[in-house]
Amino acid sequence: MADKSEEKFLQYIKPLVIDGLHGRVLSLPAPEDHDREILFIYGQHSTIERWRGLSAVFNEYGAVTMPDLPGFGGMDSFYKIGKEPTMDNLADYLATFIKSQYGDKRLSIAGMSIGFAMVTRMLQRHPDIAERVDLLVSIVGLAHHDDFLFTPGRMRFYRIGSTIFSRRLPAWIFRNVFLQPAWLRRVYKYSRNAKQKFEDKDKAELRQTMDMEIILWHANDLRTQMFTNLEMFKLDNCTTRLPMPVWHVDVEADRYFDGTQVERHYRMIFSDFYVARSDVDNHAPSVIADAQTAAPYLPPALRHELSKAR
């Protein structure tokens, strides 16, 4: 049964339709003393509910909008309309959403992981939107395929797997056999990517994390996730310069991206680079359902920047 805070959160989630694709959008109104407009773009393996806590933290500094992405969060995938989830197509989707949601308003944009790579590509392809951004935030984001920490062997393994399961029939088989809840509960916690999410948790936390993982695996289109893996493995956003600064939330314990490489590539793209270091122990835990859990993703230096008048 949903608690009162969850019920209040859910009332701000509305249907979203763009280019015939059906999803949802979260729109949290601004507090009385802040007029900042904040757009948050989540990454892979996400739902609006997963980022409830972080949206609450951002909401302290302005109105927060979080749309679903094609193929993520339960939204229809691009495959439904005969498109592939390329970085360019996802970037243009964001541009369409921003123009319909904000018109000519100024806005702040934060992107999580691959979500920030989408945001960067969108700003490069749509300079008219870039001119209206008053604050740009990367939360454990990336800009180039060399940002990955994976060994060559591990990268090769992920490329092969992503290539196979980005195809219709293998994805259908995997989803309907290996993503069944009973199977996931039995084996998922032993997988390499899941071990860090499950370690040092008591029984209640393990159950909560596993419940969320099942929701995430079923709310996100497997083909889209695998195809966007391939897009990240060849990503290069460093070809177009953006005349704007970026704030980057760096997590030392990030098991996916090399912070030094990320900084080097961001400095190639953006006019200035500011880093806010977070002491969280993971790229992103499965369950971030409250503001206290999400708070470390907005370190004090970034909070100070968000609190400034626009």
C-alpha positions in Angstrom: 0.0 0.0 0.0 1.4 3.4 -1.0 2.3 5.8 1.8 1.1 9.4 1.7 4.4 10.8 0.4 4.2 8.3 -2.5 0.6 9.1 -3.2 1.5 12.8 -3.4 4.4 12.0 -5.8 2.2 9.9 -8.0 -0.3 12.6 -8.5 2.3 14.6 -10.4 2.9 11.9 -13.0 0.8 12.5 -16.2 0.5 10.8 -19.6 2.9 11.8 -22.3 2.5 11.3 -26.1 5.2 12.4 -28.5 5.3 11.3 -32.2 2.8 8.6 -31.4 4.8 7.1 -28.6 3.0 6.8 -25.2 4.8 7.3 -21.9 4.6 9.4 -18.8 6.1 12.6 -17.5 6.7 13.8 -13.9 6.0 17.6 -13.3 6.7 18.8 -9.8 5.8 22.4 -9.2 8.4 24.9 -8.0 8.6 25.8 -4.3 7.5 29.4 -3.5 11.0 30.8 -3.2 12.5 29.3 -6.4 11.6 29.8 -10.0 14.2 27.6 -11.6 12.9 25.2 -14.3 14.8 21.9 -14.0 14.7 19.1 -16.6 16.1 15.8 -15.4 16.9 13.1 -17.9 17.4 9.6 -16.4 19.6 6.9 -17.9 19.2 3.2 -18.8 17.3 0.8 -16.6 15.0 3.5 -15.2 11.5 4.5 -14.3 10.2 7.8 -13.0 9.6 6.0 -9.7 13.2 4.9 -9.4 14.3 8.6 -9.4 11.6 9.8 -7.0 14.2 10.6 -4.3 16.5 12.6 -6.7 13.5 14.5 -8.1 12.6 15.5 -4.6 16.1 16.9 -3.9 16.1 18.8 -7.2 12.6 20.1 -6.3 14.1 22.1 -3.4 15.6 24.4 -6.0 12.8 24.7 -8.6 10.1 23.0 -10.7 11.2 19.5 -11.8 10.2 17.8 -15.0 11.2 14.2 -15.8 9.9 12.6 -19.0 10.1 9.0 -20.0 12.4 8.2 -22.9 11.4 5.9 -25.9 11.9 2.4 -24.8 12.6 3.3 -21.2 10.4 3.7 -18.1 7.5 1.9 -19.8 7.3 4.2 -22.8 6.8 2.8 -26.3 10.1 2.2 -28.1 11.2 3.8 -31.3 10.8 0.4 -32.9 7.0 0.9 -32.8 7.3 3.7 -35.3 10.0 2.1 -37.5 13.0 3.9 -36.0 16.1 2.8 -34.1 17.1 4.3 -30.7 20.2 6.0 -32.0 21.8 8.8 -30.1 20.7 11.3 -32.7 17.1 10.1 -32.6 17.0 10.2 -28.8 18.6 13.7 -28.9 15.9 14.9 -31.3 13.2 13.4 -29.1 14.5 15.5 -26.2 14.5 18.6 -28.4 10.9 18.0 -29.3 9.9 17.5 -25.7 11.7 20.7 -24.6 10.2 22.8 -27.3 6.7 21.6 -26.4 7.2 21.7 -22.6 9.1 25.0 -22.2 8.6 27.1 -25.3 11.1 30.0 -25.1 11.7 29.6 -21.3 15.1 29.3 -19.8 15.8 26.0 -18.1 18.4 24.0 -16.2 19.2 20.5 -17.5 20.6 17.5 -15.5 21.3 14.2 -17.1 22.2 10.9 -15.5 24.8 8.5 -17.1 23.8 8.0 -20.7 21.0 10.5 -20.2 23.7 13.2 -20.1 25.2 11.9 -23.3 21.8 12.3 -24.9 21.5 15.8 -23.5 24.9 16.8 -24.9 24.1 15.5 -28.4 20.7 17.3 -28.2 22.4 20.6 -27.4 25.0 20.1 -30.2 22.2 19.4 -32.7 19.9 22.1 -31.5 21.9 25.3 -30.6 18.7 27.3 -30.2 17.9 25.3 -27.1 21.5 25.5 -25.8 21.2 29.3 -25.8 18.4 29.0 -23.2 20.2 26.6 -20.7 21.2 28.5 -17.6 22.8 25.5 -15.8 24.0 22.1 -17.2 24.6 19.2 -14.8 26.2 15.8 -15.6 25.5 13.1 -12.9 28.0 10.3 -13.5 27.8 11.0 -17.2 30.0 10.3 -20.2 31.0 11.9 -23.5 33.2 9.3 -25.3 33.5 5.5 -25.6 37.0 5.8 -24.0 35.3 6.9 -20.8 34.5 3.2 -19.9 36.6 1.4 -17.3 36.0 -2.0 -18.9 38.9 -4.2 -19.9 39.2 -5.0 -23.6 37.9 -8.6 -22.9 34.9 -7.4 -20.9 34.1 -4.7 -23.5 34.2 -7.4 -26.3 31.8 -9.6 -24.2 29.4 -6.7 -23.8 29.5 -5.7 -27.5 28.7 -9.3 -28.6 25.9 -9.7 -26.1 24.4 -6.3 -26.9 24.6 -7.0 -30.6 22.8 -10.3 -30.2 20.0 -9.0 -27.9 19.4 -5.8 -29.9 17.7 -8.1 -32.5 14.0 -8.9 -32.3 13.9 -12.7 -31.8 16.8 -13.1 -29.3 15.5 -10.2 -27.3 12.0 -11.7 -27.3 13.4 -15.1 -26.1 15.5 -13.5 -23.4 12.7 -11.4 -22.1 10.2 -14.2 -22.0 12.5 -16.8 -20.5 15.3 -15.2 -18.5 13.5 -12.1 -17.3 10.7 -14.0 -15.6 10.5 -12.9 -12.0 11.1 -16.4 -10.5 14.3 -16.7 -12.6 15.5 -13.2 -11.8 15.0 -13.8 -8.0 17.0 -17.0 -8.2 20.1 -15.9 -10.3 20.2 -12.1 -10.9 22.0 -11.2 -7.6 24.9 -13.4 -8.7 25.5 -11.5 -11.9 28.6 -9.2 -12.2 26.5 -6.0 -12.6 24.2 -6.8 -9.7 26.6 -7.9 -7.0 27.5 -4.4 -5.9 23.8 -3.5 -5.7 23.0 -6.4 -3.4 26.1 -6.5 -1.1 25.8 -5.5 2.6 22.0 -5.5 2.5 19.7 -7.1 5.1 16.7 -9.3 4.1 14.3 -6.4 3.8 16.7 -4.4 1.7 17.4 -7.4 -0.5 13.8 -7.9 -1.1 13.1 -4.3 -1.9 16.1 -4.1 -4.3 15.1 -7.3 -6.1 11.5 -6.1 -6.4 12.7 -2.9 -8.0 15.1 -4.8 -10.3 12.2 -6.9 -11.6 10.1 -3.8 -12.3 13.1 -2.1 -14.1 13.8 -5.2 -16.3 10.2 -5.3 -17.4 9.5 -1.5 -17.7 12.5 -1.1 -20.0 12.6 -2.4 -23.6 15.4 -4.9 -23.8 16.2 -4.2 -27.5 16.4 -0.5 -26.7 18.8 -1.1 -23.8 21.0 -3.3 -25.9 21.1 -1.0 -28.9 21.9 2.0 -26.6 24.7 0.0 -25.1 26.2 -0.2 -28.7 25.6 3.5 -29.1 27.7 4.2 -25.9 30.4 1.8 -27.0 31.0 3.9 -30.1 30.0 7.3 -28.6 32.0 10.4 -29.5 30.4 13.7 -28.5 33.8 15.5 -28.7 33.4 16.7 -32.3 31.2 19.7 -31.6 32.1 22.4 -29.2 29.4 23.9 -26.9 30.0 27.5 -25.6 28.7 26.7 -22.1 30.1 25.4 -18.8 29.2 22.0 -17.3 29.0 20.8 -13.7 29.9 17.2 -13.3 29.0 15.0 -10.3 31.9 12.5 -10.0 31.7 9.3 -8.1 35.1 7.8 -7.2 33.5 4.4 -6.7 31.9 4.4 -10.2 32.5 1.0 -11.7 31.6 2.1 -15.2 33.4 5.4 -16.1 36.9 6.8 -15.5 36.5 10.3 -14.0 39.8 11.5 -15.4 38.8 10.5 -19.0 35.4 12.0 -18.5 36.9 15.3 -17.4 39.3 15.3 -20.4 36.5 14.8 -22.9 34.2 17.4 -21.2 36.9 20.0 -21.4 37.0 19.3 -25.2 33.3 20.0 -25.5 32.4 22.6 -23.0 33.8 26.1 -22.3 34.4 25.4 -18.7 34.3 22.4 -16.3 33.4 22.2 -12.6 33.4 19.1 -10.6 31.4 18.2 -7.5 32.5 15.0 -5.9 30.1 12.6 -4.3 30.9 9.9 -1.8 28.2 7.4 -2.9 29.6 3.8 -3.2 28.0 3.0 -6.6 27.2 4.4 -10.0 23.6 4.2 -9.1 21.7 1.9 -6.6 18.5 0.3 -7.7 16.3 2.0 -5.1 16.6 5.7 -4.6 13.1 6.2 -3.3 13.7 9.0 -0.8 15.5 12.3 -0.6 17.9 11.1 2.1 19.2 8.3 -0.2 19.5 10.6 -3.2 21.0 13.6 -1.4 24.7 12.6 -2.0 24.1 12.9 -5.8 23.9 16.7 -5.2 27.0 17.6 -3.4 27.2 21.0 -1.5 29.0 22.9 -4.3 26.3 22.0 -6.8 23.5 22.8 -4.3 25.1 26.2 -3.9 25.0 26.7 -7.7 21.4 25.5 -7.9 20.4 28.0 -5.2 21.7 31.0 -7.1 19.1 33.3 -8.7 18.8 32.7 -12.4 
